[in-house]
Amino acid sequence: MDRLSRHSPSKRFPFLRHRPLLDLLKYVAVVGALSWLMFRGVERLGYNWQWYRVPAYLYSIENGHLTPGPLIDGLFVTLQITVVSLILALAFGLLTAIMRLSHSFAARGVSRGYLELMRNTPLLVQLFLIYFVLSPAIGLNAFTSAVLALSLFEGAYISEVIRAGIVSISRHQWEAAFSVGLNRWHTYRFVVLPQAIRRMLPPLTSQAVSLIKDSALVSTIAIYDLTMQSQIIIAQTYLVFELWFTVAVIYLVMTMSLSLTVYTLEKRLRVVE
């Protein structure tokens, strides 16, 4: 042990040791350089910034009451689509993962076909096919078509995350569960999935973040989400950069909030473990 510590990188190269103040200075320097480059580019654009007009599209105060603006209305629609799609995507992903791990040739074939079809075709094409071809045949509205397209697309990727998490559990866990009389369903529910969820959380979070960003595509089928509302405002006001920067910040807040929430949950699961 002493020999290993003697030859560790921090012993041989003292400058590699963790120094919080130095890390902070590096971070500030990088952010400062990027900010300088951005402002230099903005100056050369010669664009007339009108940030004072943006808050009116976020909220308004009428008779002492706070009223959400069109951007916030669009945000609520985006959140609704994202939450419903994420729940369905998790269900599709779990079902597909279990089918791929089953002993049935038909189940494995169907799940494999679904997986390859969703992963190897663009989401925008799937969205158009569902909205313009499938929805008139079975009577789906735009919201349902968008949710179905997003959940099927993300469910394919989530299925691989769940399958990898299940496979990572030791075979001895299965044998121990079967030895005490648990069937395959109860083994999944009480033994395998509770252990696998700790390993699946980081990649599942990445897929949830991707789902939030991919939801911007639903504006192409006339759903008044955050992106669609911003496009309408830009067409009326020509506040191109102000609106797109604002929308980008809103999406960033949503994705960062999700990542921080899952990180907190992951820390608690480690403590419990």
Summary of the structure (lengths in Angstrom):
residues: 273
radius of gyration: 24.5
end to end distance: 27.3
largest distance: 74.2
contacts: 766
relative contact order: 0.11
helix: 82%
strand: 3%
